Amino acid sequence: MLFNEFQASMCNALQGSAMAAEAKQSCYEGSSVQSFQFYLEKSGEHEAILQCVQSILPGEFKRIGTGKSGLDVLGIGSGGGELDVQMLSVLQSTFPALPITADIVEGSSQLSDNFKALVSKTTNLQKITFAWHVMHSEDYEKQVKAKGDVKKFDFIHMIQMIYYVNNLAETIKFYHSLLKNNGRLMIIVETANGGWDTLWKTYRKELCVDAITEYRSSAEVLACLKSQGLKYEEHIIHNTFDITECFDMSSATGERLLNFMTAKDHFYQSFTPEIRAGMLDLLRNKCSTEKDGRVFFNSSLSCILVYA
């Protein structure tokens, strides 16, 4: 997907290297959707993100919407919409009388269909006007610039999708430019020095070869915001998940997790024995903590709110 993924997170090239170019445009089609959903079930990532946004967004939405006659939201890489629906519900309940529009940019047609189905059965969202853009975020950027008639937004969110863009600085600059007065851009990304950051930067050469060619964590995003002189605040989303089975070669669950975490079809066939051993050692000793004989991977995230 676009995260927004891993993550709609790490875009799983399950259909083989011959599909890499297509995966770049529309990750999370077919079997990779199931891989992503499997990861979400095991990691509790959406629940951790939801807990954070539900504590932060009501106050932010009140600040953003005060005195406005309508509210416009843009979701970039929204995946199946599970988090969008929750955020839009909070916005709707904060301003029940205001008209709300939601533009959704998502590269996966399958996940976009899942999102539409979710909206159709969420009764409190029936008054929101949705516009669907089934495309990569950079294609949306090109389309907006070509039209010239630029729609501005009160709230823009990019959850777990910043890994898939070609130019981080240009992407942030463009979407920040779409904010209305007093608007907010919310970027959620793996935190610096967390488990994902450690794994993907240590094994950059082996992992950054398909949909993700340059791994980024909150460190790169914050450096970019500072270089552009943008005001922001950061909230850490603490999360861990159990990867004990990753160290049991006979465990199908462990292999599925390793496949997702390394964005490969088959972890055990994709790397040399030395690289595999090194990755597993890193996962256990540098990316995780042990408790009661179980290994818990540090999958904490950063929620960064950028001011207009």
MISE-991698 format. One line per 2 residues: number of its first residue (from 1); their letters; for each residue x, y, z of N, C-alpha, C. Coordinates in steps of 0.2 Angstrom, whole numbers, plus 5000, padded with zeros to 4 digits. Layout:
# residues N
NUM> A> X/Y/Z/X/Y/Z/X/Y/Z  ... .
This chain:
# residues 308
1> ML> 5004/4994/5000/5000/5000/5000/5004/5006/5000  5001/5012/5000/5005/5017/5003/5005/5016/5010 .
3> FN> 5007/5014/5020/5004/5011/5026/5002/5009/5027  5002/5017/5023/5001/5017/5027/4999/5013/5029 .
5> EF> 5004/5005/5029/5005/5004/5029/5007/5002/5032  5016/4994/5033/5019/4989/5035/5013/4987/5035 .
7> QA> 5016/4989/5034/5014/4993/5038/5010/4997/5033  5001/5002/5031/4999/5002/5027/5004/5004/5028 .
9> SM> 5014/4990/5032/5020/4993/5035/5026/4991/5030  5029/4986/5031/5034/4984/5026/5030/4981/5020 .
11> CN> 5030/4984/5015/5026/4982/5009/5029/4975/5007  5025/4970/5007/5028/4963/5006/5028/4961/4999 .
13> AL> 5033/4960/4996/5034/4958/4989/5032/4951/4988  5026/4949/4990/5025/4942/4990/5024/4939/4983 .
15> QG> 5023/4943/4979/5022/4940/4972/5028/4940/4968  5034/4940/4971/5040/4939/4968/5044/4945/4965 .
17> SA> 5050/4945/4964/5054/4951/4962/5051/4953/4955  5049/4949/4951/5046/4951/4944/5040/4956/4945 .
19> MA> 5037/4956/4951/5032/4961/4952/5034/4967/4956  5040/4968/4957/5043/4973/4961/5041/4980/4959 .
21> AE> 5041/4981/4952/5039/4988/4950/5032/4989/4951  5028/4984/4950/5020/4985/4951/5019/4986/4959 .
23> AK> 5023/4982/4963/5022/4983/4970/5023/4990/4972  5028/4993/4969/5030/5000/4971/5023/5004/4970 .
25> QS> 5019/5003/4965/5014/5007/4964/5008/5005/4968  5007/4999/4969/5001/4996/4972/5002/4990/4977 .
27> CY> 5006/4992/4982/5007/4986/4987/5001/4984/4990  5001/4979/4993/4995/4976/4996/4989/4975/4992 .
29> EG> 4991/4970/4987/4986/4967/4983/4987/4960/4984  4981/4956/4983/4981/4949/4983/4984/4946/4990 .
31> SS> 4989/4942/4990/4991/4938/4996/4995/4943/5000  4997/4949/4998/5001/4953/5003/4996/4957/5007 .
33> VQ> 4989/4957/5005/4984/4960/5010/4984/4955/5016  4983/4949/5014/4983/4944/5020/4989/4944/5024 .
35> SF> 4995/4945/5021/5001/4945/5025/5001/4951/5030  4998/4957/5027/4998/4963/5031/4993/4962/5037 .
37> QF> 4987/4959/5035/4982/4958/5041/4984/4953/5046  4988/4948/5044/4991/4944/5049/4996/4947/5054 .
39> YL> 5000/4952/5051/5004/4956/5055/5000/4960/5060  4995/4963/5057/4991/4968/5062/4988/4964/5068 .
41> EK> 4986/4958/5066/4983/4954/5071/4988/4952/5077  4994/4950/5075/4999/4948/5079/5003/4954/5083 .
43> SG> 5003/4960/5080/5007/4965/5083/5003/4970/5087  4996/4970/5086/4992/4975/5090/4994/4982/5088 .
45> EH> 4997/4983/5082/4999/4990/5080/4993/4995/5079  4988/4993/5076/4982/4998/5075/4979/5000/5082 .
47> EA> 4979/4995/5087/4976/4996/5093/4980/5002/5097  4987/5001/5096/4992/5006/5099/4991/5013/5096 .
49> IL> 4990/5013/5090/4990/5019/5086/4983/5022/5088  4978/5018/5088/4971/5021/5090/4971/5024/5097 .
51> QC> 4974/5020/5102/4974/5023/5109/4977/5030/5109  4983/5031/5105/4986/5037/5105/4982/5043/5102 .
53> VQ> 4979/5041/5096/4975/5046/5092/4969/5048/5096  4966/5043/5099/4960/5045/5103/4961/5049/5109 .
55> SI> 4967/5049/5111/4969/5054/5117/4971/5061/5115  4974/5061/5108/4977/5067/5106/4972/5071/5102 .
57> LP> 4968/5067/5097/4964/5071/5092/4958/5075/5094  4954/5073/5099/4949/5077/5101/4951/5084/5103 .
59> GE> 4956/5085/5106/4958/5092/5108/4961/5095/5102  4964/5092/5097/4967/5095/5091/4961/5097/5087 .
61> FK> 4956/5092/5086/4950/5094/5082/4947/5100/5084  4946/5101/5090/4942/5107/5093/4946/5113/5091 .
63> RI> 4953/5113/5091/4957/5118/5089/4956/5120/5082  4957/5114/5078/4957/5115/5071/4950/5118/5068 .
65> GT> 4944/5115/5071/4938/5116/5069/4934/5123/5071  4937/5125/5077/4933/5131/5080/4932/5137/5075 .
67> GK> 4926/5139/5074/4925/5145/5070/4924/5143/5062  4925/5137/5060/4924/5135/5053/4917/5132/5052 .
69> SG> 4916/5133/5045/4909/5132/5043/4909/5125/5040  4915/5121/5039/4915/5115/5036/4922/5112/5037 .
71> LD> 4923/5106/5037/4930/5103/5038/4932/5098/5033  4938/5098/5031/4940/5094/5025/4946/5090/5027 .
73> VL> 4946/5083/5026/4951/5079/5029/4954/5075/5023  4961/5074/5023/4964/5070/5018/4968/5065/5021 .
75> GI> 4967/5059/5019/4970/5053/5021/4975/5050/5016  4982/5050/5017/4986/5047/5012/4989/5040/5014 .
77> GS> 4988/5035/5010/4989/5028/5012/4985/5026/5017  4979/5026/5016/4974/5024/5022/4972/5017/5022 .
79> GG> 4975/5013/5018/4974/5006/5018/4967/5004/5018  4965/4999/5023/4958/4997/5023/4953/5002/5027 .
81> GE> 4956/5007/5030/4952/5013/5033/4950/5012/5040  4953/5006/5043/4951/5005/5050/4953/5011/5055 .
83> LD> 4958/5014/5054/4960/5020/5058/4956/5026/5056  4956/5027/5049/4952/5033/5047/4945/5033/5049 .
85> VQ> 4942/5028/5049/4935/5027/5052/4934/5030/5059  4939/5027/5063/4939/5029/5070/4940/5037/5071 .
87> ML> 4945/5039/5067/4947/5047/5067/4941/5051/5065  4938/5049/5059/4932/5053/5057/4926/5053/5061 .
89> SV> 4926/5047/5065/4920/5046/5070/4921/5051/5075  4928/5052/5078/4929/5057/5083/4928/5064/5080 .
91> LQ> 4930/5065/5074/4929/5072/5071/4921/5074/5071  4917/5069/5068/4910/5069/5067/4907/5071/5074 .
93> ST> 4909/5067/5079/4906/5068/5086/4908/5075/5089  4914/5077/5087/4916/5084/5090/4912/5090/5087 .
95> FP> 4911/5089/5080/4907/5094/5076/4901/5091/5073  4896/5089/5076/4890/5085/5073/4887/5089/5068 .
97> AL> 4887/5096/5068/4883/5100/5064/4887/5102/5058  4893/5101/5058/4897/5104/5052/4898/5099/5046 .
99> PI> 4897/5101/5040/4898/5096/5034/4906/5094/5034  4907/5088/5033/4914/5085/5033/4915/5082/5026 .
101> TA> 4921/5083/5023/4923/5079/5017/4929/5075/5019  4930/5069/5016/4936/5065/5017/4939/5063/5010 .
103> DI> 4944/5065/5008/4948/5063/5002/4953/5057/5004  4952/5052/5001/4956/5046/5002/4961/5044/4997 .
105> VE> 4968/5044/4998/4973/5042/4993/4976/5036/4995  4974/5030/4991/4977/5024/4993/4979/5020/4987 .
107> GS> 4985/5017/4986/4987/5014/4980/4984/5007/4979  4982/5004/4984/4979/4997/4984/4971/4997/4982 .
109> SQ> 4969/4994/4976/4962/4994/4975/4959/4989/4980  4962/4984/4982/4959/4979/4986/4957/4983/4993 .
111> LS> 4962/4986/4996/4961/4989/5002/4956/4995/5002  4956/4999/4996/4951/5004/4995/4944/5001/4995 .
113> DN> 4943/4995/4992/4937/4992/4992/4935/4990/4999  4940/4988/5003/4939/4986/5010/4936/4992/5014 .
115> FK> 4940/4998/5013/4938/5004/5016/4931/5006/5014  4929/5006/5008/4922/5008/5006/4917/5004/5009 .
117> AL> 4918/4997/5010/4914/4993/5013/4913/4994/5020  4919/4996/5023/4918/4998/5030/4914/5005/5031 .
119> VS> 4915/5009/5027/4911/5016/5027/4904/5014/5027  4902/5010/5022/4895/5008/5021/4891/5005/5027 .
121> KT> 4895/5002/5031/4892/4999/5037/4893/5003/5044  4896/5009/5043/4897/5013/5049/4892/5019/5049 .
123> TN> 4887/5018/5052/4881/5023/5051/4883/5030/5053  4887/5031/5058/4888/5038/5060/4893/5042/5055 .
125> LQ> 4895/5038/5049/4899/5042/5044/4895/5043/5038  4888/5042/5038/4885/5042/5032/4884/5049/5029 .
127> KI> 4885/5054/5034/4884/5061/5032/4891/5064/5029  4896/5060/5029/4903/5063/5027/4903/5061/5019 .
129> TF> 4905/5066/5016/4906/5065/5008/4913/5063/5007  4914/5057/5004/4920/5054/5002/4922/5055/4995 .
131> AW> 4929/5056/4994/4931/5056/4987/4937/5051/4987  4937/5046/4982/4942/5041/4982/4947/5042/4977 .
133> HV> 4953/5041/4979/4959/5042/4974/4963/5036/4974  4962/5031/4970/4966/5025/4970/4972/5025/4966 .
135> MH> 4977/5028/4970/4984/5029/4967/4989/5030/4972  4995/5030/4970/5001/5032/4974/5001/5039/4976 .
137> SE> 5004/5041/4982/5003/5048/4984/5007/5052/4979  5012/5050/4976/5016/5055/4972/5012/5056/4965 .
139> DY> 5008/5051/4963/5003/5052/4957/4998/5057/4959  4995/5057/4965/4990/5062/4968/4993/5068/4968 .
141> EK> 5000/5069/4970/5003/5075/4970/5004/5078/4963  5005/5074/4958/5006/5076/4951/4999/5078/4948 .
143> QV> 4994/5075/4950/4987/5076/4948/4985/5083/4950  4986/5084/4957/4984/5091/4960/4988/5096/4957 .
145> KA> 4994/5096/4956/4998/5101/4953/4996/5102/4945  4994/5097/4942/4992/5098/4935/4985/5101/4934 .
147> KG> 4981/5100/4939/4974/5103/4939/4975/5111/4941  4979/5112/4945/4980/5119/4947/4974/5122/4952 .
149> DV> 4969/5119/4952/4963/5120/4957/4964/5116/4963  4968/5119/4968/4971/5115/4974/4966/5115/4979 .
151> KK> 4963/5110/4982/4959/5109/4987/4963/5109/4994  4962/5113/4999/4965/5113/5005/4962/5109/5010 .
153> FD> 4965/5107/5015/4963/5103/5020/4964/5105/5028  4959/5104/5032/4960/5105/5039/4965/5100/5043 .
155> FI> 4964/5094/5041/4968/5089/5044/4970/5084/5038  4977/5082/5038/4980/5078/5034/4984/5072/5038 .
157> HM> 4983/5066/5036/4986/5061/5040/4990/5056/5035  4996/5054/5037/5000/5050/5034/5002/5044/5039 .
159> IQ> 4999/5039/5039/5000/5034/5044/5004/5028/5041  5010/5027/5043/5014/5021/5041/5015/5021/5033 .
161> MI> 5016/5027/5030/5017/5027/5022/5023/5030/5020  5026/5034/5024/5032/5038/5022/5038/5034/5019 .
163> YY> 5038/5027/5021/5043/5023/5018/5043/5022/5011  5037/5023/5008/5036/5022/5001/5037/5027/4996 .
165> VN> 5038/5033/4998/5038/5039/4994/5046/5040/4991  5047/5043/4985/5053/5043/4983/5057/5049/4986 .
167> NL> 5054/5055/4987/5057/5060/4990/5054/5063/4996  5057/5061/5002/5053/5063/5008/5052/5070/5009 .
169> AE> 5057/5074/5008/5057/5082/5009/5051/5085/5004  5051/5083/4998/5046/5086/4993/5039/5083/4995 .
171> TI> 5039/5077/4997/5032/5075/5000/5029/5079/5005  5033/5080/5011/5031/5083/5016/5030/5091/5014 .
173> KF> 5034/5094/5010/5033/5100/5008/5026/5101/5005  5025/5097/5000/5019/5097/4996/5013/5096/5001 .
175> YH> 5012/5091/5005/5006/5090/5009/5006/5095/5014  5011/5098/5017/5010/5103/5021/5007/5110/5018 .
177> SL> 5009/5110/5012/5006/5116/5008/4999/5116/5007  4996/5110/5008/4989/5109/5007/4985/5110/5013 .
179> LK> 4988/5112/5019/4985/5113/5025/4981/5120/5025  4975/5120/5027/4972/5127/5028/4975/5130/5035 .
181> NN> 4973/5136/5036/4975/5140/5042/4973/5136/5048  4978/5135/5052/4977/5132/5059/4976/5124/5058 .
183> GR> 4978/5122/5052/4977/5114/5050/4983/5110/5053  4982/5104/5053/4987/5099/5056/4989/5094/5051 .
185> LM> 4995/5092/5050/4998/5086/5046/5000/5081/5052  4997/5075/5052/4999/5070/5056/5003/5065/5053 .
187> II> 5009/5064/5055/5013/5058/5052/5015/5053/5057  5013/5047/5056/5015/5042/5061/5019/5037/5057 .
189> VE> 5025/5036/5061/5031/5032/5057/5034/5028/5063  5038/5023/5061/5042/5019/5066/5047/5024/5070 .
191> TA> 5048/5023/5076/5052/5028/5080/5059/5026/5079  5063/5032/5079/5070/5031/5079/5073/5026/5084 .
193> NG> 5078/5022/5082/5081/5017/5086/5077/5012/5089  5071/5011/5086/5066/5006/5088/5068/4999/5085 .
195> GW> 5064/4994/5085/5066/4988/5082/5066/4988/5075  5061/4991/5072/5061/4991/5064/5067/4995/5062 .
197> DT> 5069/5001/5065/5074/5005/5063/5081/5002/5063  5082/4998/5069/5088/4994/5070/5089/4989/5064 .
199> LW> 5083/4985/5063/5084/4979/5059/5085/4982/5051  5081/4987/5049/5081/4989/5042/5087/4993/5041 .
201> KT> 5090/4996/5046/5096/5000/5044/5102/4996/5045  5102/4991/5049/5108/4986/5050/5108/4982/5043 .
203> YR> 5103/4980/5041/5103/4976/5035/5100/4979/5029  5102/4986/5028/5099/4990/5023/5100/4987/5016 .
205> KE> 5106/4984/5015/5108/4981/5008/5104/4975/5006  5102/4971/5011/5098/4965/5010/5091/4967/5009 .
207> LC> 5088/4972/5013/5081/4973/5014/5078/4978/5009  5082/4984/5008/5080/4989/5004/5081/4988/4997 .
209> VD> 5077/4983/4994/5078/4982/4987/5072/4981/4983  5066/4981/4986/5060/4981/4983/5055/4987/4983 .
211> AI> 5050/4987/4987/5045/4992/4987/5048/4998/4991  5052/4996/4996/5056/5001/5001/5063/5001/4999 .
213> TE> 5065/5006/4996/5072/5007/4994/5076/5011/4998  5073/5015/5003/5077/5019/5008/5072/5019/5014 .
215> YR> 5075/5015/5019/5071/5015/5025/5071/5021/5029  5066/5023/5032/5065/5030/5036/5062/5028/5042 .
217> SS> 5064/5032/5048/5061/5032/5054/5059/5039/5056  5057/5040/5062/5056/5047/5064/5062/5051/5064 .
219> AE> 5068/5048/5064/5074/5052/5064/5074/5056/5057  5073/5053/5052/5073/5056/5045/5067/5061/5045 .
221> VL> 5061/5060/5047/5056/5064/5047/5057/5071/5051  5059/5070/5057/5061/5076/5061/5066/5080/5058 .
223> AC> 5071/5077/5055/5077/5081/5052/5074/5085/5046  5069/5082/5043/5066/5085/5037/5062/5091/5039 .
225> LK> 5058/5090/5044/5054/5095/5047/5058/5101/5049  5064/5100/5053/5068/5105/5056/5071/5109/5050 .
227> SQ> 5073/5105/5045/5077/5109/5039/5072/5113/5035  5065/5112/5036/5060/5116/5032/5058/5121/5037 .
229> GL> 5060/5121/5043/5058/5126/5048/5051/5125/5050  5048/5119/5050/5041/5118/5052/5040/5117/5059 .
231> KY> 5035/5119/5062/5034/5118/5069/5030/5112/5070  5032/5108/5075/5029/5101/5076/5029/5099/5084 .
233> EE> 5025/5094/5085/5026/5091/5092/5026/5083/5091  5030/5079/5095/5030/5072/5094/5027/5069/5100 .
235> HI> 5024/5063/5099/5021/5059/5104/5023/5052/5103  5026/5048/5107/5029/5042/5106/5023/5037/5108 .
237> IH> 5022/5032/5103/5017/5027/5104/5021/5020/5106  5020/5019/5112/5024/5013/5114/5020/5006/5112 .
239> NT> 5024/5002/5109/5021/4995/5107/5026/4990/5107  5025/4984/5109/5029/4978/5108/5024/4972/5105 .
241> FD> 5027/4967/5102/5023/4961/5101/5028/4955/5101  5025/4949/5102/5029/4943/5104/5031/4940/5097 .
243> IT> 5038/4940/5097/5041/4936/5091/5045/4930/5093  5043/4927/5099/5046/4921/5101/5046/4916/5096 .
245> EC> 5041/4915/5092/5040/4909/5087/5045/4910/5081  5048/4917/5080/5052/4918/5075/5059/4914/5076 .
247> FD> 5060/4912/5082/5066/4908/5083/5065/4900/5083  5059/4898/5081/5058/4891/5080/5057/4890/5073 .
249> MS> 5062/4887/5069/5062/4886/5062/5055/4882/5060  5053/4878/5065/5047/4874/5063/5040/4877/5063 .
251> SA> 5040/4884/5066/5034/4887/5067/5032/4891/5061  5026/4889/5058/5023/4893/5053/5022/4900/5054 .
253> TG> 5019/4902/5060/5018/4908/5063/5025/4912/5063  5030/4909/5065/5036/4913/5066/5039/4914/5059 .
255> ER> 5038/4910/5054/5041/4911/5047/5036/4917/5044  5030/4917/5045/5026/4922/5042/5027/4929/5045 .
257> LL> 5029/4929/5051/5031/4936/5054/5038/4938/5051  5042/4933/5051/5049/4935/5048/5048/4937/5040 .
259> NF> 5044/4934/5037/5043/4936/5030/5040/4943/5029  5036/4945/5034/5033/4951/5034/5038/4956/5036 .
261> MT> 5042/4955/5041/5047/4959/5044/5053/4961/5040  5054/4956/5035/5059/4957/5030/5057/4958/5023 .
263> AK> 5050/4959/5022/5047/4960/5016/5049/4955/5011  5049/4949/5012/5051/4943/5008/5046/4938/5007 .
265> DH> 5046/4934/5002/5041/4928/5001/5043/4923/5006  5049/4921/5006/5052/4916/5011/5058/4917/5014 .
267> FY> 5058/4919/5020/5063/4921/5024/5069/4916/5024  5068/4910/5025/5073/4905/5025/5077/4904/5018 .
269> QS> 5073/4905/5013/5076/4904/5006/5079/4911/5003  5077/4916/5006/5079/4923/5004/5086/4925/5006 .
271> FT> 5089/4922/5011/5095/4925/5014/5100/4919/5015  5107/4921/5015/5112/4916/5016/5111/4914/5024 .
273> PE> 5113/4908/5025/5113/4906/5032/5116/4911/5037  5122/4914/5035/5125/4919/5039/5121/4925/5040 .
275> IR> 5118/4927/5035/5113/4933/5035/5107/4932/5040  5104/4926/5039/5099/4924/5043/5101/4924/5050 .
277> AG> 5106/4920/5052/5108/4920/5059/5110/4927/5062  5113/4931/5058/5114/4938/5060/5108/4942/5061 .
279> ML> 5103/4941/5057/5096/4945/5058/5093/4942/5064  5093/4935/5065/5089/4933/5071/5093/4935/5077 .
281> DL> 5099/4935/5077/5103/4937/5083/5101/4945/5085  5101/4949/5079/5099/4956/5080/5092/4956/5083 .
283> LR> 5088/4953/5080/5081/4953/5082/5080/4951/5090  5084/4946/5092/5083/4944/5099/5087/4949/5104 .
285> NK> 5093/4951/5102/5097/4955/5106/5097/4962/5106  5095/4965/5100/5096/4972/5099/5089/4976/5098 .
287> CS> 5084/4972/5096/5077/4974/5094/5072/4973/5099  5074/4969/5103/5068/4966/5108/5070/4965/5115 .
289> TE> 5066/4964/5119/5067/4962/5126/5064/4956/5128  5067/4952/5133/5064/4946/5135/5061/4946/5142 .
291> KD> 5055/4943/5142/5052/4942/5148/5048/4936/5149  5049/4932/5155/5046/4926/5156/5047/4921/5150 .
293> GR> 5053/4921/5147/5055/4917/5142/5052/4918/5135  5049/4924/5135/5046/4926/5128/5050/4932/5126 .
295> VF> 5050/4933/5119/5054/4938/5116/5049/4944/5113  5050/4950/5115/5045/4955/5113/5049/4960/5109 .
297> FN> 5047/4961/5103/5050/4966/5098/5048/4973/5099  5052/4977/5100/5051/4985/5101/5048/4988/5094 .
299> SS> 5041/4988/5094/5038/4991/5088/5035/4998/5089  5038/5002/5094/5036/5008/5095/5036/5013/5089 .
301> LS> 5031/5018/5089/5030/5022/5084/5031/5030/5086  5031/5034/5082/5031/5041/5083/5025/5044/5080 .
303> CI> 5021/5048/5084/5015/5052/5081/5017/5059/5081  5019/5062/5075/5021/5069/5074/5016/5073/5071 .
305> LV> 5014/5078/5075/5009/5083/5073/5013/5089/5070  5012/5091/5064/5015/5097/5061/5010/5102/5060 .
307> YA> 5012/5108/5062/5007/5114/5062/5007/5117/5055  5002/5120/5053/5001/5124/5047/5006/5130/5047 .
